[in-house]
Amino acid sequence: MPGAYNMLNPTKGNRILDLACGQGVFSRFLYKKGMRVEGLDSSTELINHAKSRSNSSIRYLVGDVENSENFVKDRFDGMACLMAVQNIKNINALFKNAAIGLKPQCYFVLVMTHPCFRIPRQTHWGWDEEKKLEYRRVDHYLSETNVPILTPPFADKNSFTLTYHRPLQSYITALSAAGFALDGLEEWISNKKSQPGKRAKAENRSRKEIPLFLALRAKLI
């Protein structure tokens, strides 16, 4: 969250929209930093969880981020969508709606699982015994696809989330079409550490070299 906040670069008192806010974790973080915060999510259950954990000054709304009726023109000084864009089917609608609600020259920050290195069922860690190296295997990248994933807190065998894989060019093209210019990109590594063992050094090295998260900052032009 601090990384996304720094990329958003808000000023105290800014009005920020947390898109697909879920249980409101980032919304609460923003509020503690002095922002005026609104959260939007399509799940009534998640919004109820967010409200139960948040200050009443945070305004939460149940609504689809792909529906333009949930956006008021030029309302926000910044927007963020953390770890959710890969679960949104129509990113073209999402980005166009973000452009409606965001004031000109303001930022829209996206954080996602890295589309190059973290594709459900299509990327894996592997071990090179000869070189004593852990590597990241990528079996699929350019073709867009979707994969059903069980996700907490409401997941069961009959309730799942579709995760949409898209290559980087799809995100950049859609942002540009909506009127955004990409002006920031960061690749974040996992902070996990291996337990001591013969592969621990190689595993920790690979985690530092292969980012599993991607953060994009786009400015509305």
N, C-alpha and C positions, 0 to 999 in steps of 0.2 A: 504493500500500500504506500509506503513512503516514496517508492520509485515512481508510481503513477501520480502521486501528489506533486512531486517535483517537476514532472513533465507537464502537468496541467498548469503549474506556475500561477496559482490564483492569488488574488489580493483579498485581505480580510474583508468580509462583507459581500463578496461576490456571490451571485446566485448560481449554484452548480446543480446540474441534473445527473443523477446516478442511474444510468440506463440498465435495465435488466438487473436491478439492485439486489434481488434475492432477499436474504435475511437482513440486509442493511448494514453490513460490516463496514463498507467504504463510506456509506452515508454517515455513519456515526463518527468515523475518523475525520471526515470533512467538517462535520459540525463542531467537533472539539478544536479544530483549527480556526474556527471563527467564520465559517461559511454559512450562507443561507442555503439549505439543502432540500432538494426534492428527489424522491426515489420513485421509479416507475418499473413495474414488473407485471407480467401476465398472470402470475400465480397468486390467487387469494390467500392460500395457505402461507406462502413465503412472506407476503406483505403483512399478514397478521403476526407472524414471528418477528418481523422487523419492527412493527409498532410496539410489541410487547417488550422489546429490548432498547427502545430509543426514547430520547427526549421528545415531548409532544411538539416541539418547535420544528421537527423534521416532518415534512409533508410527504406522505406516501400515497401513491395512486395505483390502483389495479388497472392495467391497460396493456395493449399490445404495442410494442415498440415499432412494429411494421405498419401501424395505423396512424395516418397523418392527423386524425382528429384528436389525438392525444398530445399534440404539439401546438404551442402558441408562438406566433412569429416573434423573433428577436427577444425572447424572454430571458435567455441564460447567458452568463458570462463564461461558461465552460461546461463541458460534458465529458463523462467518462463511461466506458463500458468495460468492466473488468471480468475476464474469464467467462464471458457469455457469448461473444460474437460467433464462436464456433458452434453454438447451439441454436443460432438464428437462421432460418431458412432463406429469407429474402434480405440480403445485405444491401441491395440497391435501394429498397424501400427504407431500411434503417438509416442509411447515410443521407438520403434525401430528406427524411424527417428531422434528422439531426441538424441539417443545414437550415431547415425552417425555424427551429427553435433557438438556434445559436446566433448570437450577435456577430456581425462581420468582424473579421480579424481576430476572433477568439478561437480557442483550442478545443479539439475533440481528441481524447486519448483512448486508445484501444489496447487492452492487454489480453493476450490469448496464448494457448499452447502453441509452441513454435510449429508452423506449418511445414517446415523443412525437415524437422527432426523428431516430431512427436505426433505421428499420425496413428490413430487407433487401428490396431491389428496389422499395420503396415510398416512400423518401425520397431526395432528391438535392439537391446544391448547384445553384443557378441564378444567372444573371447578368442584372441589370436594366440594360440599356445606357443608358436614359434617366436613371435616378437614379444610375448608377455604383455600384450596390450588389450585393453577393452576398447571396442569400437561401437559405433552406432550404425546399424544396418537399415537402409532405406529401400523398401521394395516397391514403393508407389509414391509419386509426387504430383506430376502435372495434371492428371485427370481428377476432376472434382468428383467427390463421392460422399456418401453418408453412412454412418455406422450407428446402430442402436447401442446405447450405453446405459447401464444402471447407475443412477447417481443418487446419493443421499440428499435430504433426509427422508424422502418419501418413496424411495425406489423399492419395487418388488418385481416379480417375474412378469407381471401384467402392466407395469408402469415403468416406462423408460424414456430416456431423452435421446433424440437423434443428434449425433455430432457430425457436423458438416466439415469435410476437409476441402480446402481451397488452396491453390498455390498463391504465392505472394502477388503475382500479377493480377489476380482476380480482385484482391483487396485494393490495390493501388488504382486499378482501372475504375472500380466502383466509387472510390473516394473522389477521384478526379471528375467523374461524370456528375457527382453531386455538388461540385463547386469547391472542393477542398484541395489544398496543396500539402503534400507530405513534407514536414519540416523537422521531423525528429524520429529516430529509430534507435531502440536499444534492445539488446539480446541478453536475457538474464539466465543465469545458471541455477541449478539446484543447489541448495545449501546442505543437502544430506551428506553425511560422512559414513564411510564404511567402518565396520568393526575391524579391529586388528586381525590380520590374516595375510596369506601369501599374495592375494590379489588386491588388497586394500589400497596400496599405493597407486596402482594402475587405475583402479576404479575411481579414486578421488581425482586423479589427473584428468581422466576423461570427462568427469562432471564439470571441471573447470574450463574445458575446451569446447564442449558441445552444449550450447544453450538449449534449454527445453521450453523457454518462454520468450515471447516477442512482444514488445511494446511499440506502438506507433503513435505519433502525434501529428495531427492534421490541422491546418489553419484554414478557416473559412475565408475565401478570397472574393 
